[in-house]
Amino acid sequence: MTIKRLVMLLVCAAFSVVAVAADIYRWVDENGRVFVSDNVPARYRDVATKFDTSASDISDSQRQEALKRADQEKQRAKASADAAKTATPRSAPVKAAEIKPPRSKSETDCEALIRAYRESQECFAPFKLKEADGTFRQDGAVREEAFQYCTSIPSPFNKCTLPSY
């Protein structure tokens, strides 16, 4: 979340510099569509109105303050990411069992495979690595020690369908 804020702050700062450097105009074409740009086509120059962008101007002290806050956010995000890399799970998970035969006569082989897969996923969950913004990594990476506690079970869904309840 903090990285997103930093990026938005930098984008806003960049646009504020651009807004000062160019005049912004608004016009409506013959189809009723509204356009806002610093470059007005020749045929709309007579109907284009200039925006007053002075309300969005910021002072040098405001800019310095924003850069200081952005730097602080960046430092916090880095510290949080470093802490997440070295953190251990809150409680040691139970080692996921190997694929066991069906629990009962009514449980099918697919249900046993799905059960074992879900247990494996639950075991690995506390070890999942996160991005700096706090979201889980898209590649599903886990910390190395996860394999001391958990057994990796391949997904059964290529040969089994989800059970209907």
Secondary structure, DSSP 8 states (H G I E B T S, - for coil): -HHHHHHHHHHHHHHHHHHHHS--EEEE-TTS-EEEESS--GGGTTT-EE---GGG---HHHHHHHHHHHHHHHHHHHHHHHHHHH---SS-----------SSTTS-HHHHHHHHHHHHHHHHGGGB-B-TTS-B-TT--B-TTHHHH-------TTT------
